Amino acid sequence: MSDQPKLGYIGVGLMGKPMVLRLLAAGYAVCVWNRSAEKLKPVLEKGARALGSAAEVARAADIVMLCVTDQKAAEAVLFGPEGVAAGGAKGKLVVDFSSIAPASARSYAERLEKECGMGLVDAPVSGGVPGAEQGTLAIMAGGKPEHFARAKPIVAHLSSRFTHMGASGAGQATKLCNQIIVGCLFPVLAEAIRVAETAGVDAAKLPEALKGGFADSVPLQVFGPRIAKRAYDPPIGDVATLLKDLENAAVVAREAGVPLPMARSASELYRMIKVLRPEGAEPTMLIELLAGRGR
């Protein structure tokens, strides 16, 4: 295993934790840093090594992976006083699993190469916590082909599909397309389940009844039973993250002159549930608005 690259991981949260655990299980040496140090305990128990800053992770690792909440957090981790760029060097690589604006991804790739010589692959993910735990994430990538090729054997432990979509920012643009589809599906699922309930149908059976038909989808199979049962714990999605992605998609669409009527309508629903449930709101809770229990 000595010929394996040394890995670093920054952002050990809902998605980062299972991803780090899979890398450790695959035999990689992984050093980690997180703004909330207490979240590191599960990965430290499995052999990860905690370091004191993002810069220290960059010094210790050949490939630095990160998964943080938004572009503001990504910029701070990459370019802050003790950020990755402060400890990076030519020949090292960053793989950013965060979901940020395509323009930010392009800017960060240029800055990182200019400031310390590191390459960057923007590699946002789809599949949620279950996908991270099972190693079945769909990951869409932007960046130089040689950087993608270098990351591919490692990302294979985390994903069922890792697709190079083009130059820097292309991964993020693809993720926005994904989020438009997913973001519009949740309100539709909530409406269908609510109609089933009011019609006297066992809504929990809808995923089984519709499986294999044109209405079938992974969100229906994964989230349909949760919506029908109002089972929100443990959370496997986050309204704030989805809303952030839809807002980034709206910016890209506006600049291109593309109307987004469905995505804009979905965004308003997510804003409503976020106001009514400021902490821990997940997309499946949209059913509460339709059932009149959103207060």
C-alpha positions in Angstrom: 0.0 0.0 0.0 3.1 2.3 0.2 2.7 3.3 -3.4 -0.7 4.7 -2.8 -1.1 8.5 -2.7 -1.5 10.1 0.7 -4.9 11.6 1.0 -6.3 14.6 2.9 -10.0 15.3 3.5 -11.5 18.6 4.7 -15.1 18.8 5.7 -16.1 15.7 7.7 -19.8 16.2 7.9 -22.9 14.3 6.7 -21.3 13.4 3.4 -17.6 13.7 4.3 -17.8 11.2 7.2 -18.9 8.2 5.1 -16.6 9.1 2.3 -13.6 9.2 4.6 -14.6 5.9 6.2 -14.7 4.3 2.7 -11.3 5.6 1.8 -9.9 4.3 5.1 -11.5 0.9 4.5 -9.8 0.8 1.1 -6.5 1.1 2.8 -5.6 4.7 2.2 -3.8 6.9 4.7 -6.1 9.9 5.3 -5.4 13.0 7.3 -8.4 15.2 8.1 -9.4 18.6 9.3 -12.8 20.0 10.1 -13.9 23.4 11.5 -15.9 21.4 14.2 -13.3 19.1 15.6 -15.8 17.0 17.5 -17.2 15.6 14.2 -13.8 13.9 13.5 -14.2 11.3 16.2 -15.8 8.6 14.1 -13.1 8.7 11.4 -10.3 9.1 13.9 -11.5 5.9 15.6 -11.1 4.1 12.2 -7.5 5.4 11.6 -7.7 8.9 10.2 -5.1 11.4 11.5 -6.3 14.8 12.6 -4.3 17.9 11.7 -4.5 21.5 12.8 -5.5 23.3 9.7 -6.3 23.0 6.0 -2.8 24.1 5.2 -1.3 21.3 7.3 -3.5 18.8 5.4 -2.2 20.2 2.1 1.4 19.8 3.2 0.9 16.2 4.3 -1.3 14.9 1.4 -0.7 14.3 -2.3 -4.4 14.7 -3.0 -6.7 16.9 -0.9 -10.4 16.3 -1.0 -13.0 18.6 0.4 -16.7 18.7 0.9 -18.0 22.0 2.5 -21.3 23.8 2.5 -21.0 26.5 -0.1 -18.6 28.6 -2.2 -17.9 31.0 0.7 -16.7 28.0 2.8 -14.8 26.6 -0.1 -13.0 29.9 -0.7 -12.0 30.1 3.0 -10.7 26.6 3.1 -8.7 27.0 -0.1 -7.4 30.6 0.2 -7.8 31.6 3.9 -4.7 32.4 6.0 -4.3 28.7 6.9 -6.0 27.4 3.8 -5.0 24.8 1.3 -3.1 27.2 -0.9 -0.8 28.2 2.0 0.4 24.6 2.3 0.0 23.4 -1.3 2.8 22.8 -3.8 3.1 22.0 -7.5 2.2 18.4 -8.3 -0.5 18.2 -5.7 -4.2 18.0 -6.5 -7.5 19.2 -5.0 -10.7 17.3 -5.6 -13.6 19.5 -4.5 -16.9 17.5 -3.8 -18.7 20.7 -2.7 -21.5 22.1 -4.7 -20.7 25.7 -5.7 -21.3 28.1 -8.6 -19.5 27.1 -11.9 -17.9 30.5 -12.1 -16.5 30.1 -8.6 -15.1 26.7 -9.5 -13.3 28.2 -12.6 -12.0 31.1 -10.5 -10.7 28.8 -7.7 -8.9 26.5 -10.2 -7.1 29.5 -11.7 -6.2 30.9 -8.4 -5.0 27.6 -6.9 -2.7 27.0 -9.9 -1.3 30.6 -9.8 -0.8 30.7 -6.0 0.8 27.3 -5.3 0.8 25.2 -8.5 -1.9 22.8 -7.4 -4.5 21.4 -9.8 -8.2 21.3 -9.0 -11.1 19.0 -10.1 -14.5 20.3 -9.3 -16.4 17.1 -8.5 -19.9 17.7 -7.0 -21.8 14.6 -6.0 -25.3 13.2 -6.2 -26.8 10.3 -4.2 -27.0 11.8 -0.7 -25.8 10.1 2.5 -27.0 6.6 1.4 -24.9 6.9 -1.7 -21.9 8.1 0.3 -22.2 5.2 2.7 -22.6 2.6 -0.1 -20.0 4.1 -2.4 -22.6 4.5 -5.2 -22.5 8.3 -5.7 -22.8 9.8 -9.1 -19.9 12.3 -9.4 -19.6 14.8 -12.3 -16.2 16.4 -12.8 -14.7 19.5 -14.4 -11.0 20.2 -14.9 -8.0 19.1 -16.9 -8.2 15.5 -18.3 -4.9 14.6 -16.6 -6.2 15.7 -13.2 -9.4 13.8 -13.7 -7.4 10.6 -14.6 -5.3 11.0 -11.5 -8.3 11.3 -9.2 -10.3 8.5 -10.9 -8.9 5.4 -9.1 -9.5 7.0 -5.7 -12.9 8.3 -6.5 -13.9 4.8 -7.7 -14.1 3.8 -4.0 -16.8 6.5 -3.5 -18.9 6.3 -6.6 -20.6 4.1 -9.2 -20.1 6.8 -11.8 -17.4 9.4 -12.2 -17.8 11.4 -15.4 -15.5 14.0 -16.9 -17.9 16.7 -18.2 -15.3 19.2 -19.5 -13.1 22.1 -18.3 -13.2 23.7 -14.9 -16.7 24.5 -13.8 -18.3 21.8 -16.0 -18.8 19.5 -13.1 -20.6 22.2 -11.2 -22.8 23.1 -14.2 -23.8 19.4 -14.5 -24.7 19.3 -10.8 -27.0 22.3 -11.2 -28.8 20.4 -13.9 -29.1 17.5 -11.5 -30.4 19.8 -8.8 -33.0 21.3 -11.1 -34.4 17.8 -11.7 -34.3 16.7 -8.1 -35.5 20.0 -6.7 -38.6 19.9 -8.9 -39.3 16.2 -8.1 -39.8 16.6 -4.4 -42.8 18.9 -4.7 -44.3 16.6 -7.2 -43.8 13.6 -4.9 -45.4 15.4 -2.0 -48.4 16.3 -4.2 -48.9 12.8 -5.4 -48.6 11.3 -1.9 -51.0 13.9 -0.5 -53.6 13.1 -3.3 -53.2 9.4 -2.5 -53.8 10.0 1.2 -56.9 12.1 0.6 -58.3 9.5 -1.9 -58.0 6.7 0.7 -55.0 5.0 -1.0 -52.2 3.6 1.1 -49.6 6.2 0.1 -46.7 4.1 1.5 -47.4 1.6 -1.3 -47.0 4.1 -4.1 -43.3 3.4 -4.7 -44.0 -0.3 -5.0 -47.0 0.2 -7.3 -45.3 2.6 -9.6 -41.9 0.8 -9.7 -40.8 0.2 -13.3 -43.3 2.5 -14.8 -42.7 5.9 -16.3 -43.4 7.6 -13.0 -40.7 5.6 -11.2 -37.4 7.3 -10.1 -34.8 6.9 -7.4 -36.2 9.8 -5.4 -39.6 8.1 -5.4 -38.2 4.8 -4.1 -35.9 6.4 -1.6 -38.0 9.3 -0.3 -41.5 8.2 -1.1 -41.8 6.0 2.0 -40.3 8.7 4.2 -42.8 11.2 2.9 -45.8 8.9 3.4 -44.7 8.0 6.9 -43.5 11.5 7.8 -40.2 9.9 8.8 -37.7 12.7 9.0 -35.1 11.2 11.3 -32.3 10.7 10.6 -32.2 13.4 8.0 -30.9 12.4 4.5 -31.3 15.7 2.8 -31.1 19.4 3.5 -33.4 22.2 2.3 -30.8 24.9 2.7 -28.3 23.0 0.5 -30.9 22.3 -2.2 -32.1 25.9 -2.2 -28.5 27.2 -2.5 -28.0 25.0 -5.6 -31.3 26.1 -7.2 -30.3 29.8 -6.6 -26.9 29.1 -8.3 -28.8 27.5 -11.2 -31.0 30.6 -11.4 -27.9 32.8 -11.7 -26.5 30.7 -14.5 -29.9 30.6 -16.3 -30.4 34.3 -15.9 -27.0 35.1 -17.4 -27.9 32.8 -20.4 -31.4 34.2 -20.8 -33.0 30.8 -19.9 -36.3 30.8 -18.1 -36.7 28.4 -15.1 -40.4 28.4 -14.2 -40.5 25.0 -12.5 -37.3 25.5 -10.6 -38.3 28.9 -9.4 -41.7 27.6 -8.2 -39.9 24.8 -6.3 -37.5 27.3 -4.7 -40.4 29.3 -3.3 -41.7 26.1 -1.6 -38.3 25.4 -0.1 -38.1 29.0 1.2 -41.5 28.5 2.9 -40.5 25.3 4.7 -37.2 26.8 5.7 -39.0 29.7 7.3 -41.4 27.4 9.1 -38.7 25.0 10.1 -35.4 26.9 10.4 -33.4 24.0 11.8 -33.1 20.6 10.2 -35.6 21.1 7.4 -35.3 18.5 4.6 -37.1 18.4 1.3 -39.5 15.6 2.3 -41.1 18.0 4.8 -42.9 19.7 1.9 -45.7 17.3 2.6 -46.4 19.3 5.7 -47.3 22.4 3.7 -49.8 20.4 1.7 -51.3 18.8 4.8 -51.6 22.1 6.6 -49.1 21.2 9.3 -46.2 23.4 8.3 -46.5 25.6 11.4 
